């Protein structure tokens, strides 16, 4: 069974369990396809999916530096496991540890140039194809799609943050 056939079966099963607007179903399909891309690229560049996710977090970090503890929190793993993960990624040449100028105890992670180049090289054909898609839509359609996707991304982010908060039990304060 191909990936697209399997995706259709998953969607058919989901549709039997819940109702949703067609745009929501399309977005679910995008999310599934994105997960498949992550798995395929991870395999292509020789990384476990969890290692690829870690490198992705390091690559997408903007603003405040990302350290091993923060990376562990994002991945849902212990600080010790995160340190082992970073050690493995550093030995493999995927990430580089740097010390902060102001606080030498603070370690920041950044992707190695070779990791960025390898991953972006694999993703370039997809990025190029996605960049061509807007030509199929009018300016007003593009604006509506853009608005929908940005609002959906915010909903996903908010939901993830909400799920990430510890559950408050009625007997605790």
N, C-alpha and C positions, 0 to 999 in steps of 0.2 A: 504494500500500500504506500503510495507516495505521500509526501508531507501535505500537499494540498487536499488530497482525498481524506487524510486523517483529520485535517483542520475542518473540513466540511462535516465530517461525522461528529466532531466535538461540538460544532455550532448547532447541528441538528439536535443533539442531546440537550444542550443548554436551552435551545428554543422550546423544547418540551417541558422544561422545568420553570421557565420564567418568561414574562413578556418584556419587551423592550422596543424602543423605536429603531427603525432601520439604521439611523446614524450610530446608535449605540452598538448595534451588532457589527457595523463596519469598523468601529473603533476597537471593539474586542478582537476583530480579525487582524487589525494593525498591531495590536499588542501581542497577539500570538505570533505573528510573522516576525516582529522585532525580536522576540525571544528566540525564534528559530535562527535568525541572523546572528544573534549573539553566540549561540551554540556553534554554528558553522564557522564563524570567524575565529572563535576561541580554538577550535580544532585545527583550523588552517594555520594559525600562528603558534600552535603547540602549547596552548595553555589549558588548564582545567577551567571549567566554566566559572568556578568561584575565584580563581586567580584572574581571569579575564575581567570579571566584575570588579575586582579590587583595582586593577590597572585602570579600568574605566572611571572609577571614582577619583583616582589620582589625576587622570587626564582631564576630567571635567571640573576639577576644583578651581574656583575663581575666588579671588579675595583672600580670606584668611587661609593660612597654610593648613594642610591636612597632615596630621601626625598618625602614628600607628594606632593610638587609642581611639581617635576619631574614626579611623578607617574600620576598626573592629566594631565600633558602635553601629556604623552604617551597614556593615555586613551581618550584624547580629551575632558576633563571636566575641569570646573573652579577649582581654588585653594580651594574655599570654599567647593565645592562638593567633592573634593579629601580629604579634611580634614574630612568631614563627613564619607566618605568611609573608611578611615583609622581608625577613631574612632570605626566604626562598626566592622571592621575586628579585631581590637585589643580587643574589648570587647568579641568577639567570640573566641578569642585565636588563630587567624590565623597569625597575624603579631605582632611584638614587635617593639616599638619605642626605639631608643637609642640616646643618646646625644654624639656628637663628642668630643673627648678629647681636640682638639685645639680650637674649637669654640663651646662653650656650647649652643649657640643659634641654631646651626645646628642640625636638627633631621634626623636621618637615619632610614630606615625601614629594617627589616630582617624578614624572615619567622620564625614562631615558629617551634620548633622541631616536635610538634604534627602535624602541617599542612603538613610539608615536608613528614613525615612518612606516613600520611594518603593518600596523593596524590600519592606518589611513590608506595605505596602498591597497589593502584588501577591501576597504569600504568605498574607495573612490568610484568604482563603477555604479554602486548603488546611489551614492550622493549625486553623481551626474544624472542618473535616470530620474531621481526624485526632483532635481532642479529643472528638468524638462517638463514635468507634469503641469505646472501652472499655465503653460501655453495652451492647454486644452480647455481653459476656463476664461470667462470674461473677467474684467477687473472687479465687478461687483460680486461675482461668484467667488473669486479669490479672496475678497475681503470677508465674505461670510464664512468660507472654509477656515480662513486664518482665525477669525474670532471664535469659531466653534472649537478648533484644535487648542487654542490658548486657554479657553475656559475649561475644556476637558482636562488639559494638563494640570491646571490649578486644582480641579476636583480630585484628580489622582494624587497629587502632592498632599493636599489637605487630608485625604482619606488615609494615606500612608502615615502621616504624622499622627493622626488620631489613633490608628491601630498601634502605633509605636509607643503610645503613652501607656504607662502601667495601669492595669485595671484597678479601679478603686472598689474595694470590698465594703459592704455596708458596716462591718464591724471595725474598720480601720479609719484612722483620721488622716 
